[in-house]
Amino acid sequence: SNFTSCFSGGIHHISANLPDDIAWRHPDGTCGQFYALFELMRDRANYFYLMEPDALPIRRGWLEQLHAESQAAPCTSFFIRGSAAMCRPEYGEIQKNRDFHINGGALYCVRDERVHDLLARVRAFWPPYTVRDVAVPGCACGGFDHSIYQFLLRDFKYARTVLPFYQYTPTLLNLCEDDYDEDDVRVRNPSTFIVHSKGPQFNETELIVRETYWEVLRRYPVKKREQNAAVAAMSGGVIRYEGRERYPAFLLSQLCSGKGYKRRMQEFGPSEVCTQLCIHDSTFHAAHADVCQWATKRQQWRQWLPVDLAYLWSNDFHAAPIACNEPLLEAAGARVHGEIDFPNCIYWPHLCRKRLKVLSFDSWRGFSLDPCPNRMRRAFFDAYKHDEEFRRVDAFICSHPVANCELYMPFNRTIIVYATTRLEFGRDDVNVAWRRPYITPRSKFRWTEWIENLKRIAAHPNNNVIAANNLYDVHYIKFHTGLDALHIPSWCGHEGDVTHNYQQGKEVLIGPYRNNLEGGWEHPILAGLRAAIRSDTSQHLRHDIRQIRDVYRTYKWTDIMQHPAVILIPYQVSSMSFFEIYRRNIPIFAPSLALLINWTLSHGIMWERHYGNPQTIPHAHMDVEPGHPNDPAYLHYWLSLSDYYSADHFPHVSLFDSWEQLIEQLNNADFDSLSSAMAAHNARARQILTDQWRQVIMKARQPDRPLAPSHDFDESMHAMWGINGLLPLDSANPAVCGPDSMKEAEHRSTYVQPWAQELGLGQVLDEHEITAASLISPDGTWTVRVRRGSILWMRKDLEVYRFPYVKRTEASQLVLTESGDLCMHARDGRSAADKDSEEAWWCLPTGCISLCMVDLSDDGGIYVRDE
């Protein structure tokens, strides 16, 4: 025929002659045919292409391309050449399992005994019935292609002799079951000629059913059983939610209320289509409160925060930066939420940590996300990627340190980098004594990584904001990055009318409360002031001079406002205490620039003008600033950018060149006039700053943005910033940053809280003798209730897992590991002499990693459920 004449050798039909009980059963049928085919082809050809029915050419010349790939002498170039799975990474959990097997629809070389030896080894390693009901050897992993790959992963010595011949080729593209557009594939994959996928086999109705299954369960339906049944019932209508694809109403309701979806929620979190079903279908919501818990939370957040308000989130390790601007942010149309894990939040209790996950102050480690920063960034994302409060957030604002803005990068939200101190804080800050224990050789790399990320954030000015509350940091950012930061001074002002009404007899105070004058009045700087006071014979001081810390152990601003003035002895180029004093219209006297330079060179009081000695990274604007901020030769320029020298933003600050001049100024000062002039300026400044924040908030208000581009951290980072590949490994030491294998007790001890520590010995809470304990995990604290002396068991999705014969003692410990295992340190209760038996760890896989609660029923069972 005309068709057969295209092939010089003709067309031949060969058969594996498999028995019916093998041929018509999956995966036995395909495996049996494959291994038989190798024997049948041994003397017929050098190479063959296994072209499955769902492999379709997308370009002309596909046969010539296959021929070109198989021109080398038999088996000298490859044994197997094909495509890894390039479909959705969740399909078959290929990403989770790091599965790079070559799909069975590949090119094979047959005329070499090494190939037949490989297949013989595979079949011997996976004998019949290695897996139940799989009779064909070499097929135990769900197919011959998987079984070959898994064998190579297990036989290291042999595999490294074969892997050079196990090759990938762009000629073939395995898209599994994904639907695809040929034109799009041709553009994205210019070297691909054949695509393997079941997608084109399905009609429009079937594709709708399959997409519904995927959106709800993250898997495709079983064709014979699930897909055909759903298609047959498709006479019902379809629904559309907020611009999403069409979904069959009956199928969506069925899948969202099923056991499979509850399992999906535990592993991947909620499906957006199910959440939308809960929001729009009150009947479904009422019948399935457990499934609709995310929808309930979303509706609650929408009610609490009207859409016209921007929601700003901060989890700085200092409360003042966000607290100082909160009045202006709210006046500009925002609501502020703080999760501040730092002692000074007690002055703004509403900003203290309440529901912060993963991150903590942790003895200053939180500033650098130590000890495993990149692991923490992933854990933070995983903890919040389904969080309904985070979904309502419009912008994240970070100041102390600004570098922790890196936590927010995978989220599709506005990032406000608002520097109130140096960029290197928390990354390469060796000058800060309390941060020094966490400085490592990798700190310099962390610094350069942060600068690159800051540039990425700044590259989206329509969405993100780079700003600083002082001119020094505006120029400091320019010096290190070339970026132009907005200057938005902090407010820190008092609400309502503020009148500085000092009382006669009150001292002039030396502030701020904190300074870098070790030894107090014995420090050479203050000793100079004391000497000047004692030598002043021509005039008497109108007011005594005392340090704030000597007058007040603690104070309120109403206390400070009763004093005539504050003498500012700076320890920083900008500090919240300066803003707080200035906005309360309290006259300020500060050393002149020349005097401050002298004090800095002689006594080092301004060492905090830089927190480290970070590497200077070349950029296009290196010549804008005159010199390095750490270089003493450029002190005059850099210190001139301090807040108290900015006459445009903070006029009416009185400067003195010597202590003698200060005494003269204090004796002649009109404090009321100074205060009135400051008040007038502050009134104007408040309006200007409010307008500046209003412009920032306008960028943040972008409703209906998805919280993140993907549920996967790496995919989100790629989609948001074009970052390809994984974040760098934190540490090669698995005991520090590796996965918790649960084999060593000390790895668990970080998350253990002994019963006796938490409760005292055996505290009984109710008539069932149920005792409570704290369960500490990296993501927070959960409560566990366990009946004393009972055999413990856990039920998840109606399956029962048991701690076999565990008997708890009063010193027992419970642990929820990062891998989701619930473990108890207890005795083996099978022996009558269990009191003498040694304690050991007993563990159960819960599947509950970040958002979960552990609880107990009256019958003594431990249950794990979503939070």
N, C-alpha and C positions, 0 to 999 in steps of 0.2 A: 504493500500500500504506500501512498504518498507519505504517511506518517513514519512508517518503518524505514523508508528509504533515507531518512535523515540520519540514521545511525548505521555506520558501516558494519557494525557487528550484529545488527538486528536487535530485536527485543526478545528477552528470554524470561520465562516465568519459572521461578523456583519456589519450593515450599519447605518450611521447617517440619511439616508433618507432625505437629504437636497433638497430643490427645486432647479431646474436647474439654476435659476437666482442668487442663492447663491453659489451653488456647483462649478460652473465653473468660478468664479470670484475671483481674488486675491485682498486682503487677506481674503475675507469673507469665501471662501471655506475651507481653512485650519483651520481657527478659529472656524467655525461652526462644523467641524468634531471633533476638539479637545474637545470643551465643551460638545458635545454630547457623546463623548467617555467616559468621566468621569461618566456620568450617566449610560451608558451601562455596564461599568466595575465595578460599585459599589458593586454588589453582586457576581461577577465572580472571583475576585482575590484580594489579598492584595496590590500587586504592578504590574505595567506594564512598559515595555520599549517601547517608541514610536520610532520605527526604521524606519526612513525615507529612501526613495529609494537611496539617495546619502550617506548613512552611510554604510561603508564597514569594515568588520573585517580585521585586519592585523596580528592577532596572533591566534594560536590554543587555545582552552579553553575559548573563549570569552563568550560563553553562561554560562559556569560554573562560570565565573567571575561576570557576572550580577546576577546570582543566589546567589553568596556569598555576594554581596552587599545588597541584599534585604532579609536577614535572620532575622533581628531584628523583634520584635513584631510590628505589623502594625503601622506605622507613629510615632514610638517612637524615631527613629533616624533621619529621614528626611521626608519632603513632596515632595521636588523636588531635584534631584541630577543629575548634568550634567556638561557641559563645557562652560566656557566663550569663546568668540571669540578670538582665538589664531592665527589669520591670519595677513596679513599686517595691521599695525596700521592705515593706511589711509582708509582702507576699511570701507565704511559706516561712516567715521569720528569717529570710535570707540575710538581712542586715544583722539581726540579733545573733544569729549563728555564724556570722562571717562565712557564709556559704558561697564559694566561688567555683562550684562544680561546672564542668562543661556539659551543656545540654546534649541529650542523646542524638539530636539531629545534627550530626557533625561529619566531617571527613575522617575516614579511617584508613590506615595502612594495614594490609593483611599479609603481605609476602615477607614476613620476617618472624623467626621463631621467638624473638624477644617480645613481640606483641602478644603472641599466643601464650607465652609464659606469664605475662602480666595478667591476662584474663584468667588463666588457671589459678594464679595466686589469689585473685579476687574471689573466685568461686570457692576455693578451699577455705578462705578466711570467713566467708559468709555461707556456711553450709545450709542445707534445707532446714526450714523451721527454726532458724535463728530468731525469726519473728513469727508469731503465730499466723498460721494459714498461708505462709509464703513457702511454697514447695521447691521453687527453682533456686539452686545455689547461685550466689553472686547477686542476689536481688533483695537483700534484707532491708536496705535503706529506702525502699519505696520505688526503686527502679535501678537498672543497671548503671546509668550515668551517676546517680548519687552513690551507689555502692562502690564504684571505681574510685571516686574522689575520696570517700571516707576511708577506704583502705589505704590510699596513699598518705593520708594524714596520720595513720597509725603505725605504718612500717617505715620508720625514719631511714634506716640504713639502706633499704631497697629503694625507697621513694626517691632519694636524691640521685640515683642512677637513671631514673625514668622521667622525672619532672622536666628535664630539658626537651622531652618529646611530647609533653602534655601542653598543648599550645592554644592560645586564644587568637582569633582572627576577626577583623572588622567586617570581613565579607559576609559573615553570618551574624544575625542579631536575634537573640532570644528575648522576647517580650512576654513570655509566659502566657497569661490569659488577658493581657491588657488590650483594649481596643486602640487603634492607632490610625492616623491619617498618613497615607503613603507620601504625599508631597512633603509633609512636615518631616517624616523620617528621612527622606532623601536630602533635605536641606541640612538637617542636624547630623546626618551620618553619610557623608559623601562617598565613603568606601564600602557601604553596605549594599549587597545585591539581593539577599534573601532574608526575610523576616519570619521568625517562628512565633506564632501566637494563635490562641483559640479565638481571639476577639473578633476577627472578620467573619467567623462562622455564625455569629448570632445576629438575629434581626433586631429591629428597634425595640420591640417589646421585651425581648430577652435581655438586651443591654440595660434597659431601665431596671429590670429586676436585679441584674447583677450589680449595678451601681448602688442600688438600695442596700443590698446585702453588704457591699463593701463599706458604704458610709456608716452603717450601723454596727456591723460585726468585724470589720476589717478582714473579711475573707469573702471569697466568691461562693455562691451556692453550689451544692452537689447537683449536677445537672439532672440526673434521672429522678432524683427524689424531690429536692427542694425547688430547683429552677422550673421544672416542668409543671409542678403543682401551682407555683406562683403565677406562671404564664397563663395556665388554664383559668385562674381566678381573676384575670386582669380585666374583667368586664366592669370592675369598680373604677371609680374616678382616680385621678392623680392630683397631688397637691404640690404647691410651690411655696417655699418659705424664703422670704427676704432675698429674692434673686437667685436662690439655689436651683439646682436641677429638679426635674419632676420626680416624684416618688409616689408609688401606689399607696393610697391611704390605708387600705386594709393590711397590706404587707408591712408598712412602717409601724403601725400599731402592734401588729403581731411580733415583729422582731424586737421592738423597743421594750416590750414587756416580758420577753423570754429570758430563760436562764443564760443563754449564750451572750446576751447583751450585758448581763450582770457580771459575767466573767470578763468581758471586754472592758467594763468600767474599772475593774480591779487592776488590769494590766495597762490599759491605755488611757483611762479616764473616759469622760462622757463623750458621746457622739453629738455633734452640733445639731443634726437633723432630729435626734430624739429630744434634745433640749427645746428645740423650736416646737416640736409636737406638744410637749408639756405646756409651753407658753400659750399656744393657740387653741388647744383642745382642753377645755376645763374638765370635761368628763374623764378623759384619759388621765389628767393630772390628779383628779380626786381618787381614781382607782389605783394609781401607781405612785404613791408618795415617795417611795424609796428611789425609783428610777428618776423621778422629777426633782430630786433634791437640788441639783444645780440650777434648774429653772426657777425653783423657789428662791434660791439665793440671789439669782440675777434680778428677779422681780423686786426683791427686797432692796437691793442696791439702787435700782431705778427709782423706787419710791423715796428712798432716803436722800438720794442725790438727783435732783431734777436735771434734765439734759442740758439746761442752759448754764449749769455750773461746771467749771473745769475741776477735775479731781487730781490734786497733786500729792504725790507719795514721796516720803523721805525716810530712809533708815540710816542717817548719819550716825557717827559715834560722838556727837556733840549736839546738844539740843538748841543752842543759841542761834546758829545760822538760819534755821528754818523758823524758829520762834520769833526772831527779830523782824522777819518780813511777813509773818502771818497776817497782821492787820492790813497791810497794803495788798497782799495777795487776795484776801477776801474782799477788800474794797474793789479790786480789779475784776472780780467775778470768778473766784476760785474757792474751793474748799480744800484745806490742807489736812493731811493725815501723816502723823509721825509714828515710826516704830523705833524710837531712840533707845538703844541699849547702852546707856552711859549714865553715871551717877548724877550729873547735873540736870537730868530731865525732871528731877524732883521739883524744880522751880517752875516747870510747865508740865504738870502731871498728865494732862490730856495727850501729850506727845510721847509718853513713855511706852516702851515695848509692851504690846498686848498679844499680838498674834503673829509675830515675826517667825519665819521658818528658816531653818538651815543656818543662817548667819547669826553670829553673836559677838559681843565684845571680846570675850575669851582672853582676858589678861593681855590686851593690846594686839593679839594675833588677828582679830577681825579686821584691823586696818589694812592688812596685806592679804587677807583671805587665807592665811596660813593655817595648817601646814601644807595644805594641798589646794592651791588657789584655783587651778583649772578644774579639778574635780568638784570644788565647791561651786564654781560657776555652773557646771552641769547640774549639780544637785539643786541649786537655787532655781534654775529653769524648770526642772522636773517637778519641783514642789509647787510652783506657781502657774504652770502652763494651763491648768484647768481651773484656776482660782477665779471665782466670779468677782471678787473685789478687784483683783488685778485687771480683769476685763473692763471694769468701770474706770480704772485709772486712765487719765489723759496724758499725764507727764510724770516722769521721775526726775527729782531734783537732788543733786548730790553735791556736797561741799566739804565734808570732813570725814574722810578724804574724798577729793573729787575722783580719784582713780577708781574708786569702787563703782563708778558709773559703768564699768565693764560688766557688772552683774546684769545690767538691763539691756545689753546689746541684742540678745536674741528675741526680745519682745518688740512688737510693732507699735511702739509708743514714742512720744516725744521725750528726748533726753535733754535736761537742762543741766549743763556743767557750770556750776556757780562756785568759782574758786574763792575761798575766804582765807586760804593759806597756800603754801607752795605745792606745785604739781607733783613733786617727788614723794610727798607724804604718803606712807603706806607702800611705797615701791622701792626706793633707794634712799632711805632717810637715816643714814648712819649717825648723823649729828644728834639725834634724839635718843637720849640715854635709855628711856624705857622701851624704845623700839629696837635697840641694838641687838638684843638676843635673837631677833628674827631676821637679821641681815645675813645673807648667805652669798656665795659666789654667783648665784642666779639672780640676785637682786638687780644687777646691772641689765640683765636680759629683761627682767620684769619691767624696768623703766623704759627701755626702748620699745617693748611691746605696747606699753600703755600710750606712749607718744604716737605710735602708729594708729592705735585705736582712736585716740582723740582726734587725729586728722580725719579718720573715717567718719566719725560723728559730725565733725565740722563740715564735711563735704556735702551735707544735706541741710543747708541753711533754711529751707522752707519748712523743715520739720524739727530741727534741733537748734539749741542755743548754746553758745559758748560765752560765758560772762565771768566777771569778777567783781567783788565788792570794794576793790581798792585799786588805785592806779599802779601800784608796784606789781601786783599780779597780772594786770593787763599787759604791762611791758614784759614781765617775766614769761608769760605765755608766748608773747611775740618772739622773745629771744630764743626760746627752746623749740618752738614749732613753726614760727612764721604766721601764725593765725592772729586775726584781729578779734579780740574779745570785747564784748560790751562792758562798759563801766556802769554798774548799778550799785551804788553804795547801800549798805544795810540801813534799815530804818531803826529798829530797837527803841522806838519812841513810846511814850506813855499815851494811853488812850485818854481823850477828853482834854480839857484845859489844864495846862501844867504851869504853875507859877513857882519860880525859884524864890522862895521867901526865907532867906537865911535868918538865923537867930543870933543876936549879939552874944558874944562870949563863946560861940562855937569855933572850933579850930579850922584852919585851912588843912585839908587832908592831902597826904601824899598817896597817889594811887598809880596804877590799879592795885587791887588786893594782892594779885600775883605780880612778882617782879623777879628780875635776875640779880638781885642784890643780896648775895649770901652774907649773913652776919648782921643784917639790919643796919642800925645806926653805926655799927663799927665798919661797915663797908666804906672804902675810901670816898665814894661819891657822896653818901650821906654824911660822912665825917666832915667833908668839905662844907656842906650846908651848916652843920652844927658850928663849925669854926667861924663861918661868916656871921651867924647869929650872935655868937659870943663877942665878936670883934666890932659889932655895930654899936659904937658909943655915941654916934651923932643923933640917932633916932631910935625910938622904941617900936618894936613890932606891934601893929594893930591887933594881930591875931596869932595865937600859938600855932605851931606847925607840928602835925603828928601824922604817922602812917595810919592808913585805914585799918590795917590789921592790928594796930595797937589800940585803937578806939573800939572796934567792933569785932567780935568773934564771928557773928553773922549779922547781916543787916538787911534792911529794906531800903528801896530807893527813897522813900519818904524820909528816912534817917539822913541819907547823904544830902538831900536837897535842903536840909536845915543848915548846912555848912556853906560858908561864903564862896569857896572855890576849891578846885582840885589841882594840885601840882602833878603833872603827868611825867613819870619817869618810864619811858617806853621799854618794853622788852621785845616788841614786834613792830613791824611797819604798819600793821593794821590789827586791831583787836576789837572784839565785841564790847569790851568794857569802855573803850573810847567812844563808840557809837552811843552806848547807853548813857554815858555822862553828857555827851554833847546834846543828844535829843531831849534831855531833861533841862536844858538851858542853864546848866551849871558852868560858870566861868572856868576856863581851862588855861593853865600856864604850863608851857612846855619848853624844853631846851631848844635853842636854835640849832640849825643844821650843823653849824661849825662845832658847837659844844657837843652835840650828839656824836659827831664823827670822832671827836677827841675821846669821849667816854667809850666808844666802841673799840677804838684802837688801843686804849689803855686798859680797859676792863672787860671788853668782850660782851657788853650787856645786850647787844643786838645779834647774838649768834643765831637766833631763830629767823633771821631774814632769809636763811636757806637751811633746809633740813638735812641736806646731804650734799654730795659733790657729784651730781648726776652727769653722765656723759653728754657732751655737747654734740648734737646730731645735726650735721650740715643741712641747710635748707636755703631756699631762694632769697630769704629776707635777712640773712645773717648780718648785713651791714646796717640795718635800721637802728639797732641799739649800739651804743658806743663801746661797750665792753662787757665782760662777764660779770654777772651780779655777785659772784663769790670773790672777785678780785678786789683787794683793798684799794687799789689805785682808782677804782671807779665808785668808791663809797659815796662821794658827793652826789653823783648822778642818781644812783639807786636809792639812797636814803631820802633824797629830795622828793621821791614819789610816795613817801609815807603820808597817811591820812592827815596828820596834824600840820603838814606843810601845804596842803591843798586849799589855798585861799578861796578858790572858786566854789568848792564843795563844802568847806568847813571854815568860813570866815570867822573873825573875832577870836581866834586862838592867840593868846599873848605869848610871845617868844622871848626868852632871856638868854643872854650870852654868858652870864655868870650868876653865881648865887647872890652876889651883892646886888646885881641888877634886879634879880627876882624880888629881893627884900624891898627894894625901892618901888617896884611895880605894885607889890601887894599893899604897901602903905598908901599908895596914891590911887589905887584902882577904884572905879565906880562900878561895883559888882552888879548893881541893879541895871545900869545902862548896858553893860556887857550881856547880861541875861536877856534883856528885852531885845537886843539886836539879834542874839542867837534864836530867840523864839520867832522873830519875824522871818528869819532865813529858814528855819525848820518848817514853818507853815508853807512856804513856797516849795521847799524840797519835798515835802510829803506829796504834794500834787504831782510834781514832776516824776517822782519815783513810782507813784501809782500808775501814771500813764505808761511809764516804761514797762512795768509788769503787765499791764493790760495788753501791750503789743506782744509780749512773750506768750501770754495765755492764749491769744488768738491763734498762734501757731499750734498750740496743744489741742485746741478744740477741733478734733476730726472724728466725729461720731461714727460708729459702726465699722471701725477698723477691726479686723481679726486680731486677737491678742498676739499671735505669733504666726509666721508663715507656715509653720509645720509643727507637729508634735515632737519632732526630732531636733535636738540642739544643733547638730552640725548642719542640717538642712536649713534651719532658721538662720544660722550665721552666714551661710552661703547666700541665701535669698536676700538678707538684709544688707550685707556688707561685701559680698563677693569673696568671702574667705573660703577657700577650698581646703579640705583635709581636716584632720583632727587638731585640737589644741595640743600644745606640747605636753609630754608626760611630766607630771610634777616631780616624781622621785622614782628612782629605780628600786627603792626599798619598799617591798610590798607590805611590810609591817607598818609603814607610815602612810602610804598612799595607795597601796594595792587593794584589790577586792578582799573583803573580809571572808576568809575561807572557813571560818568557824572551827578550825582545827586547834587553834591555840587560845587558851582561856584569856591570855593577856590582851588579845585583840578585842575581846568583848568587854574587858573591864572598863573601858572608857564609857560604855553605855550602861553600866550596871549600877543599880542602887540597892544595897542590902535592905531586906525587910526591917531588920532591927533598927537601922539608922533612921528610916522614915517614920516608923510607927511606935517604936518601943517594942517590947516583946509581946507578940500575940494579941494585939488589940482586937477585940470582937466588936463588929459594927452593927450586927442585927441578929435576929433569932436563928438565922441559918448558919451562924458562925462563919460568915464571910469576912475575910480580912482584905484590906486594901494595901496596895503598894504603888510606888512610882515606877514607871517603865520609861527609861531614858533612851532616846534615840537621837541620831544626829539632826533630826528634823523637828525635835520638840519633845514634850513629855505627854505620855498617854497614861490613863488610869487602867489598872488591871485589878480585878477582884477574883480571888481564888479561895475556895473553901479549904480549910486546913485538913490535911490528911486524906483528901479524896484522890481517886485516880483521875488525872486530868486528860481531857480530850477536847478536840476542836472540830467544829463543823463548818464547812465552807461549801456553799452551793449544794447542800444536801449530801455531800460526801463527808465521811468521818475519818479524821486522822487522830491517832492516839499517841500520847506519851505512854509507852508500855510500862505499866507497873511502877510509875513514878510516885515517890512519896516525899512530900515537901517537909523540910525542917524549918525551924524558926529563923535560921540564917540563910535560907534559900534565896537565890537571886533569879530574877527574870530579865531577859534581854530580848529586844527586837532589833535584829541586825539590819544593816543597810540592804542586804540581799533579801530581806523579807522573812527571815526565819525567826520564829519565836522559840526561845531557848530557856530552859530551867536548869539550875544547878541543884541537884537533889539526889536522894539515895534510891537505889534499886529496891523496890518494895516487895519483890517476889519471895524473899527469904524471911523466915520467921525471925531471923537474927538481923533484920534490916538496920537495927540501931547501930550495929557494928560495921555495916557495909560502908565503903567509901563513897563520897559524893562524886557525881560525874555530870557532864552536860548532856541534856536531852533536848533535841531540837525538832521542830516541825516547820515545813514550808507553808507559809500563809499566803504567799502571793501579794501581800500587802506591804508596800514599800514606803510610801510617803503619806498618803491621805488615808488614814485608817484609825479605827478605834478597836480596842480589845476589851471584851466584857465577859461576864459570866452569868449563866442562868442559875436558878435555884437548884438545879440538879448537878451543879458542879462543873458544867462544861464551859470551856473558854471559847468565845466566839470572836471572829475578826470580821469587821464590816467597815465600809467606807465611812469616813468622818462625816 
